[in-house]
Amino acid sequence: MALQLGALREALLEAGASAEKAGSASEEVAAYDNRLERVESGLRLVQAMLGVNLLLTAGVLWRVIGGH
């Protein structure tokens, strides 16, 4: 069985969903949450790369424009 969000599954069962549908829905939400975490991690990496790029570009411009 795939990763499930237990509280969500229990809430769906209490709301009247079948065990199969509650399990399937909670697995789908857990998978979505996992993908979202990976996207956020990738975004942090891109932000760090952008910061380094901006610093290096500023340094090059300082040397070219600022003189010697």
C-alpha positions in Angstrom: 0.0 0.0 0.0 1.3 3.4 -0.9 1.8 6.3 1.5 -1.5 7.6 2.9 -2.5 10.6 5.0 -4.2 8.8 7.9 -6.2 11.7 9.2 -7.6 12.4 5.7 -8.5 8.8 5.2 -10.3 8.6 8.5 -12.2 11.8 7.8 -13.3 10.6 4.5 -14.5 7.3 6.0 -16.4 9.2 8.7 -18.0 11.3 6.0 -19.3 8.2 4.3 -16.8 7.4 1.6 -16.1 3.8 1.0 -12.8 2.4 2.3 -11.5 1.9 -1.2 -12.3 5.5 -2.3 -11.0 7.0 1.0 -7.7 5.1 0.6 -7.3 6.0 -3.0 -8.0 9.7 -2.4 -5.6 9.9 0.6 -2.9 8.1 -1.5 -3.4 10.7 -4.3 -3.1 13.6 -1.9 0.0 12.1 -0.3 1.6 11.7 -3.8 0.7 15.3 -4.6 2.3 16.5 -1.4 5.5 14.6 -2.1 5.7 16.1 -5.6 5.1 19.6 -4.2 8.0 19.1 -1.8 10.4 18.2 -4.6 9.3 21.2 -6.6 10.0 23.5 -3.6 13.4 21.9 -3.2 14.2 22.5 -6.8 13.0 26.1 -6.5 15.4 26.7 -3.6 18.3 25.4 -5.7 17.4 27.7 -8.6 17.1 30.7 -6.2 20.6 29.9 -4.9 22.0 29.6 -8.4 20.4 32.9 -9.4 22.0 34.6 -6.3 25.5 33.3 -7.2 25.0 34.4 -10.8 24.0 37.9 -9.7 27.0 38.2 -7.4 29.4 37.1 -10.1 27.8 39.4 -12.7 28.0 42.3 -10.3 31.7 41.5 -9.7 32.5 41.4 -13.4 30.7 44.7 -14.0 32.5 46.3 -11.0 35.8 45.3 -12.6 34.9 46.5 -16.1 33.1 49.7 -15.2 34.8 50.5 -11.9 38.3 50.5 -13.3 41.4 48.9 -12.2 
